């Protein structure tokens, strides 16, 4: 048996990450189950549940549930039994490559979580969105030594943002030290904040995680509003990041309730062929004194995950516009044209059709169409406010229709994101 370092890993419902044996395991399953049952008794975070789980596996084996299964089938069946009985999605069994042998320089945590070296860059996108909103799409919390350089670079690029969005909708977990590292950029480096604690049953030890100043201090953003996007796939360390910030009132969580896995694991080699991840610890939040195991992190704003980014952008931009941010105003106009255009009837739209000094508008199959005079092509207009339209597919331009005292449309005023305007009188 080789014990791996404690790491957060994603749900093991789909742990087909390593080559597997195809031959039937046969009667050898009895020894395997017996060894696994003992490891669970000795190491599962809750001793009483560990004992009941071990007894359940032995009963299943006595019933013949594992007879005649090849390696992959056995690993999948045991995983399903463990997760089904305990409701703990961190449990999982997978098959090691045939002929696998531990190497002297092998990092045991890499064996427990193969993604740690197969995901070269968990920082999928780092960019500035409309309104100077910083956006980080993070699909995993890599091992902290691998993540440190990317974290510093990402936060340098995001520094100076008016708001920050962390997109964890495709994030299945990873290293809690990387959670600690990234979170440290969101608080005052001179005032450490207790984020989370992890209790480990095998050693009967508690490890505390605090924000720290081992960051590029100049790029810390303790006052910038933070938003975190979640989905049902968001799991483990990604849930910790969300839960920590939510409990500290440091972020608004937007999206779906997360997967519900709060138990760090150790990996154990069984029979030189299988590795089993056993939850050996539990997260303890210093504020709630509990965690998100089984319940997930419930968002502050619940929307379908697919709409979470647009919803976050809408709220941020509206707030920035209220503060007088002109760049946010244009971002909000562009977003409304996609997300929330005004619904006008063909009769209402037809009021705007006509000839103007150097512009012309006409109705076409219920749509209001626009072009500059002399141009060959027409573009559809989208209503975004009272007497306000944008051109479909063209950002940075707003068309406002002005009326006289009796409500008749008299001219078009075109406003451009660069700051200039032009106008066309109705003929």
Secondary structure, 3 states (H helix, E strand, C coil): CCCCCCECCCCHHHCCCCCCCCCECCCHHHHHHHHHHHHHHHHCCCHHHHHHHHHHHHHHHHCCCCCCCEHHHHHHHHHHHHHHHHCCCCCEEEECCCCCCCCCCCCHHHHHCCHHHHCCCCEEEEEEECCCEEEEEECCECCHHHHHHHHHHHHHHHCCCCEEEEECCCCCCECHHHHHHHHHCCCCCCCCCEEEEEEECCCCEEEEEECCCCCCHHHCCCCCEEEEEECCCCCCHHHHHHHHHHHCCCCEEEECCCCCCCCCEEEEEECCCEEEEEECEEEECCCCCCCCCCCCCCCCEECCHHHHHHHHHHHHHHHHHHCCCHHHHHHHHHHHHHHCCCCCCHHHHHCCCEEECCEEEEEECCEEEEEECCCCCCEEEEEEECCEEEECCEEEEEEEEEECCCCCEEEEEEEECCCCEEEEEEC
